[in-house]
Amino acid sequence: MSADSGEGRSRLIVGTKQLLKSIEREEIREIIIARDAESRVTGSLIEAARQKGLAIRFVETMEELGHSCGIQVGAAAAGERKI
């Protein structure tokens, strides 16, 4: 799981607001949730993903997810765009 380094849009969406909008627009094929993120932050994402029938994957920490997304801070959730 890593962001594209080439031209075009990144394959990953990071951030709950952007991710929720992308789920609603059916642009996401899978979401990734950090287990140590607050449920008040991730609950709506998980519910939206379930309603759309998306795969939901979990990682242990926000730090791990942020690092995997190529950012220097933790991330509660990310989503992989459909190609």
MIKENU-663694 format. One record per residue: residue number from 0; z, x, y of N, C-alpha, C in turn; residue in three letters. Coordinates in Angstrom, 1 decimal. Layout:
<atoms>
{NUM {Z X Y} {Z X Y} {Z X Y} ALA}
...
</atoms>
This chain:
<atoms>
{0 {0.0 0.8 -1.2} {0.0 0.0 0.0} {0.0 0.9 1.2} MET}
{1 {-1.1 0.9 1.9} {-1.1 1.7 3.2} {-2.2 1.0 4.1} SER}
{2 {-2.0 1.3 5.4} {-2.9 0.7 6.4} {-4.2 1.5 6.3} ALA}
{3 {-5.3 0.9 6.6} {-6.6 1.6 6.7} {-6.5 2.6 7.8} ASP}
{4 {-7.1 3.7 7.5} {-7.2 4.8 8.5} {-8.7 4.8 9.1} SER}
{5 {-9.6 4.1 8.5} {-10.9 4.1 9.0} {-11.2 3.0 10.0} GLY}
{6 {-12.4 2.7 10.3} {-12.8 1.8 11.3} {-12.4 0.4 10.8} GLU}
{7 {-12.3 -0.5 11.8} {-12.1 -1.9 11.4} {-10.6 -2.2 11.5} GLY}
{8 {-10.3 -3.5 11.1} {-8.9 -3.9 11.1} {-8.1 -3.3 10.0} ARG}
{9 {-6.8 -3.1 10.3} {-5.9 -2.7 9.2} {-5.8 -3.7 8.1} SER}
{10 {-5.6 -3.3 6.9} {-5.4 -4.2 5.8} {-4.0 -4.8 5.8} ARG}
{11 {-3.1 -4.2 6.6} {-1.7 -4.7 6.6} {-1.3 -5.4 7.9} LEU}
{12 {-0.6 -6.5 7.8} {0.0 -7.1 8.9} {1.5 -6.8 8.8} ILE}
{13 {2.1 -6.3 9.9} {3.5 -6.1 9.9} {4.1 -6.9 11.1} VAL}
{14 {5.2 -7.5 10.8} {5.9 -8.4 11.8} {5.8 -9.8 11.4} GLY}
{15 {7.0 -10.5 11.5} {7.1 -11.8 11.0} {6.2 -12.8 11.7} THR}
{16 {6.1 -12.8 13.0} {5.3 -13.8 13.8} {3.9 -13.6 13.4} LYS}
{17 {3.4 -12.4 13.5} {1.9 -12.2 13.2} {1.6 -12.5 11.7} GLN}
{18 {2.6 -12.2 10.9} {2.4 -12.5 9.4} {2.3 -14.0 9.2} LEU}
{19 {3.3 -14.7 9.8} {3.3 -16.2 9.6} {2.0 -16.8 10.1} LEU}
{20 {1.5 -16.4 11.2} {0.2 -16.9 11.7} {-0.9 -16.6 10.7} LYS}
{21 {-0.9 -15.4 10.2} {-2.0 -15.0 9.3} {-1.9 -15.8 8.0} SER}
{22 {-0.7 -16.1 7.5} {-0.5 -16.9 6.3} {-1.1 -18.3 6.6} ILE}
{23 {-0.8 -18.8 7.7} {-1.2 -20.2 8.1} {-2.8 -20.2 8.2} GLU}
{24 {-3.4 -19.1 8.6} {-4.9 -19.1 8.7} {-5.5 -18.7 7.4} ARG}
{25 {-4.7 -18.5 6.4} {-5.1 -18.1 5.0} {-5.9 -16.8 5.0} GLU}
{26 {-5.4 -15.8 5.8} {-6.0 -14.5 5.9} {-5.2 -13.4 5.0} GLU}
{27 {-4.2 -13.9 4.3} {-3.3 -13.0 3.6} {-3.4 -13.3 2.1} ILE}
{28 {-3.4 -12.2 1.3} {-3.5 -12.4 -0.2} {-2.1 -12.1 -0.9} ARG}
{29 {-1.3 -11.4 -0.2} {0.0 -11.0 -0.8} {1.0 -10.7 0.4} GLU}
{30 {2.3 -11.1 0.2} {3.3 -10.6 1.2} {4.3 -9.7 0.5} ILE}
{31 {4.9 -8.8 1.3} {5.9 -7.9 0.8} {7.1 -8.1 1.6} ILE}
{32 {8.2 -8.3 1.0} {9.5 -8.6 1.6} {10.5 -7.5 1.3} ILE}
{33 {11.2 -7.0 2.3} {12.3 -6.1 2.0} {13.6 -6.9 1.6} ALA}
{34 {14.2 -6.5 0.5} {15.3 -7.2 0.0} {16.5 -7.2 1.0} ARG}
{35 {16.6 -6.1 1.8} {17.8 -6.0 2.7} {17.5 -6.6 4.0} ASP}
{36 {16.4 -7.3 4.2} {16.1 -8.0 5.4} {16.9 -9.3 5.5} ALA}
{37 {17.3 -9.8 6.6} {18.0 -11.0 6.8} {17.2 -12.2 6.3} GLU}
{38 {17.8 -13.1 5.6} {17.0 -14.3 5.1} {16.6 -15.2 6.2} SER}
{39 {17.3 -15.2 7.3} {16.8 -16.0 8.5} {15.5 -15.5 9.0} ARG}
{40 {15.2 -14.2 8.8} {13.9 -13.6 9.2} {12.8 -13.9 8.2} VAL}
{41 {13.1 -13.7 6.9} {12.1 -13.8 5.9} {12.0 -15.2 5.2} THR}
{42 {12.9 -16.0 5.4} {12.9 -17.3 4.7} {11.6 -18.1 5.0} GLY}
{43 {11.2 -18.2 6.3} {10.0 -19.0 6.6} {8.8 -18.4 6.1} SER}
{44 {8.7 -17.0 6.0} {7.6 -16.4 5.4} {7.4 -16.6 3.9} LEU}
{45 {8.6 -16.6 3.2} {8.6 -16.8 1.8} {8.1 -18.3 1.5} ILE}
{46 {8.7 -19.2 2.3} {8.3 -20.6 2.1} {6.8 -20.8 2.4} GLU}
{47 {6.3 -20.3 3.4} {4.9 -20.4 3.8} {4.0 -19.8 2.7} ALA}
{48 {4.4 -18.6 2.2} {3.6 -18.0 1.1} {3.6 -18.8 -0.2} ALA}
{49 {4.7 -19.4 -0.5} {4.8 -20.2 -1.7} {3.9 -21.5 -1.5} ARG}
{50 {3.9 -22.1 -0.4} {3.1 -23.2 -0.1} {1.6 -22.9 -0.2} GLN}
{51 {1.2 -21.7 0.1} {-0.2 -21.3 0.0} {-0.5 -20.6 -1.3} LYS}
{52 {0.5 -20.5 -2.2} {0.2 -19.9 -3.5} {0.0 -18.4 -3.5} GLY}
{53 {0.6 -17.7 -2.5} {0.4 -16.3 -2.4} {1.4 -15.5 -3.3} LEU}
{54 {1.0 -14.4 -3.7} {1.9 -13.5 -4.4} {2.9 -12.9 -3.4} ALA}
{55 {4.1 -12.8 -3.9} {5.3 -12.3 -3.1} {5.8 -11.1 -3.9} ILE}
{56 {5.8 -10.0 -3.3} {6.4 -8.8 -3.9} {7.6 -8.3 -3.0} ARG}
{57 {8.6 -7.7 -3.7} {9.8 -7.3 -3.0} {9.9 -5.8 -3.1} PHE}
{58 {10.4 -5.2 -2.1} {10.8 -3.8 -2.1} {12.3 -3.7 -1.7} VAL}
{59 {13.0 -2.7 -2.0} {14.4 -2.6 -1.8} {14.9 -2.6 -0.4} GLU}
{60 {14.2 -1.8 0.5} {14.8 -1.6 1.8} {13.7 -1.8 2.9} THR}
{61 {14.1 -2.2 4.1} {13.3 -2.3 5.3} {12.7 -0.9 5.6} MET}
{62 {13.5 0.1 5.4} {13.1 1.5 5.7} {11.9 1.9 4.8} GLU}
{63 {12.0 1.5 3.5} {10.9 1.8 2.5} {9.7 1.1 2.9} GLU}
{64 {9.8 -0.2 3.3} {8.6 -1.0 3.6} {8.0 -0.4 4.9} LEU}
{65 {8.8 -0.1 5.9} {8.2 0.4 7.1} {7.5 1.7 6.9} GLY}
{66 {8.1 2.6 6.1} {7.4 3.9 5.7} {6.1 3.6 5.0} HIS}
{67 {6.1 2.7 4.1} {4.9 2.3 3.3} {3.8 1.8 4.3} SER}
{68 {4.2 1.2 5.3} {3.2 0.6 6.3} {2.8 1.6 7.4} CYS}
{69 {3.4 2.8 7.3} {3.0 3.8 8.2} {3.6 3.7 9.6} GLY}
{70 {4.8 3.1 9.7} {5.5 3.0 10.9} {6.8 3.7 10.8} ILE}
{71 {7.4 4.0 12.0} {8.6 4.9 12.0} {9.9 4.1 12.0} GLN}
{72 {9.8 2.8 11.9} {11.0 1.9 11.9} {10.9 1.0 10.6} VAL}
{73 {12.0 0.4 10.3} {12.0 -0.5 9.2} {11.2 -1.8 9.5} GLY}
{74 {10.8 -2.4 8.4} {10.0 -3.7 8.5} {10.6 -4.7 7.5} ALA}
{75 {10.8 -5.9 8.0} {11.4 -6.9 7.1} {10.3 -7.5 6.2} ALA}
{76 {9.1 -7.5 6.7} {8.0 -8.1 5.9} {6.6 -7.5 6.3} ALA}
{77 {5.7 -7.6 5.4} {4.3 -7.2 5.7} {3.4 -8.0 4.8} ALA}
{78 {2.2 -8.1 5.1} {1.2 -8.8 4.3} {-0.1 -8.1 4.2} GLY}
{79 {-0.7 -8.2 3.0} {-2.0 -7.5 2.8} {-3.1 -8.6 3.1} GLU}
{80 {-4.0 -8.2 4.0} {-5.1 -9.1 4.3} {-6.1 -9.3 3.1} ARG}
{81 {-6.7 -10.4 3.1} {-7.8 -10.6 2.1} {-9.0 -9.7 2.6} LYS}
{82 {-9.7 -9.2 1.6} {-10.9 -8.4 2.0} {-12.1 -9.3 2.1} ILE}
</atoms>
